[in-house]
Amino acid sequence: MKANTMTTTPMDDTEVARQALRQANKRRESFMKIREVRAVGLRGATPAGGWSDELKREDSVHTLVAVHTDDGLVGIGSVFTSEALVRAALEVLRPLFEGENALEPERVSEKLHRATFWLGRGGTVTHAIGGIDMALWDILGQATGQPVGRLLGGMWRDRVKPYASLLMDEPEPLSEKLRMVAEQGFRAFKIGWGPFGRHDSRKDEEIVKAARAAIGPDAMLMVDAGGSDGRWANGYKWARNTAHMLADYGVSWFEEPLKPDALEDFVSLRAASPVPISGGEVFTRRQAFMPWIEARAFDIVQPDVTKVGGLSEQRRIGWCAHDHGVRVIPHGWNTAIGLAADLQFAAAMPDTDLVEYISGSAYVDDVVQTEWKLDEDGMLAIPSEPGLGIQLDPVALAKYADSDFLLKP
Ligand SMILES: [Mg+2]
């Protein structure tokens, strides 16, 4: 004991601390330049969906973004809009991001938001900034050897419950699909859009009843009306009556039961509904969420990381919701990159223990080397590797996009 203390004098300790500080200062000066940002749309396996007319497999609505740095690191982001729009936004943003420090996601993203205040704010430009932001967090994680969740403030959990998200159908085929997905190990399910709210209340109840019977009494069941459908015609009274029907089937939340901008009706519905009310997937920018969170329009808010402006924006929305007693459950389900960002986000939020998972999408399951695997409790591990923690699979990706966007500029 004594011999050990003899080898380290108080002066030695001070010198060690000084050296550490000098090294830290050196790191603080470190600068990794953004060299180029490339975008590529995914095509050929676009999942069914659509906001008024059905999407086709060849439609481009999910676009990947690669941020290339001068020292060779590449970060990946995902944007929920078409390739043409993202490319146009990148042209607007290019003079602002070129040569910027790739190790400072929040500052760089905020600079891009401020500089485009008069141009495309809240639309495509915000979506595209989100893709860059996600990629910059990925780069910072790779450069520091840390998962993004830790860089966002710390890891509250190492696994989350993914809920399988399925389009609604007539009771029989929907039941069959749910049983197939349940066999894969999922314990939580969301059914949405399709015929629900588009025929009559009897049909709505038949669908929910069949879904509950298919998954059993213990699994979580959520219902998404899809009020952001361009042709959505129901209003407050339909939503209130339907919420009562859903309570009879133990539904965990009722999503987008109203047109997405009907703030006052959402506030009334949340107060009257026996089941939690959720929404917010179409909003962009943290500032747009604030009045909804402050008015208590939702029990659960669902920012989409591929739309809102990336992880920097999503994190601030998440904490704003948290501090107002509103749950946050992310919506970036549409590609493996969006899912990976949501997993890191969920890791870094105290109460976010669920993420949306679209089942059977090539853009989630095929384009990465990572295998999304549920454990025996139906939970998904949050990747602990640096950055977003996943690797794109260039060969698989080449089926859906020109994977050259990953090559060094
Ligand atoms: Mg939804």
Residues whose N, C-alpha, C, O or C-beta is under 5 A from the ligand:
A	BS01	MG	D224 E255
